[in-house]
């Protein structure tokens, strides 16, 4: 005999979705996705000098740190359980050149930072960006010839940059400039140089986004940038293209891949993780962080709650790790339960 259920106001169905939401303990038991401190990578900006803290106006709470203070900050990250930091330099404009030669100076700001951090905390992971925009006088990620960012000539510089960073003790090389074929040549260079253990985290799907503005302020490339980066970074309208980019980089030897930016590209994170199953990271970029901070400053939202919700969204989309300027904030919240 077929049974029908006629619900009147106040009647509870046999299956009620709200029952499991009633108490904290039951909500925790049925939680599908978890954010952990092990998921966090903290991007940090380094600047010349000693005892120097230089606030980034467009990123409230973020500072450019001199090397000595960077080491102290790395210690805080380690104490909170954050597995790795990512180092980005604010290079003195006086030493920026069209060929970006400071990128492969073995005593440049990044290399000195890496040596100092690894000397103090050998078991803290250090990730180094490979791109020329902090060193080029034109603000582009590669070499510019007749107004166009050239590919193969840029790769030659990236190889040199990669090797000096590996020699300094960098654990993960993260090429972000979106040149074709760079993963293969960098893997070959690392292996031939005796750095087989150094990992490659490829910015496989990096979009030509409007959300990078505060970062460019922080590294000092915004004012120098001539034109845009649409000839080498990805079109925000495309997702199939991201899968092709990731497939190429994996084939060339990438150990991990990253999607950048984060929140506007959760569909890309999902597709990449679903298609390849490789370690997939996401970069919650400067513009995302700045928006949350600005809205919170106006009293329009609660920063900590919104920030943690956005980080959980990355995990829900399939991200294994998250680069976020809120890493210290998130780690403290997670530590305190």
C-alpha angles and dihedrals in degrees: 000000000000113000121213127193118217109193120206125188109294096017116129120221119229088248109047119177092201097061092078090048095055100090135033093237093053093045088054093048094055098039108132101197130035132198114213133181087245087069094062131097118181118216111210133187121221128200136183120268138054128277088004126153113179113184117220103228095207092049109053111211094019120110137184105235132204114237095263092053091043088060090052091049091049088056090055091050091050093049089053090053099250105155100211147009128210116219124215123178132223097210122205106257089223091071098043114111137177090255095048092226093161087071090076099037102123089215097048122130095268095049092049089048093050093049091049095048094045091048090055099037112019093175096052111100116240121201121194126201116229111206135101103235095099089053106034118094088218095053096237126135093234142025115296119219118178091343095309128104104237122215113208096038088052091052090060090058093044091056090055091046091050094051096051090049092050090048089053090057104264111164099198127032110206113191108199104167096093097227115158116255097010097127092058096049093044092049090051092048093049094048093046090048093054095256098119090139094058110103128223118224105188123207084217096165110033114159130212090247138174089218096080098075099105091046090055088051090052096052094037098241100112097080092047097047113116113200120333139295100245094116092067109016119074129271109252088223094065132085104152087059089057090058091052091049092050093047091053093049094048090050090051093053110274112162093196136007133213135204118212131224106027122206098040090049106047089124089059092050089052095047094048094048092044094048101044110016091212123138101287123195132186129208114220092205134216095264092055091050092045093051092054092046093048094048091047091050088057091049092245096125142003107261100209095046094046093044094052091046091053092049091050087051089061090052091048089053090055105266116154094194137015129211104209137161085217092063095114092046092048093046092053091049091049092046092052093047 
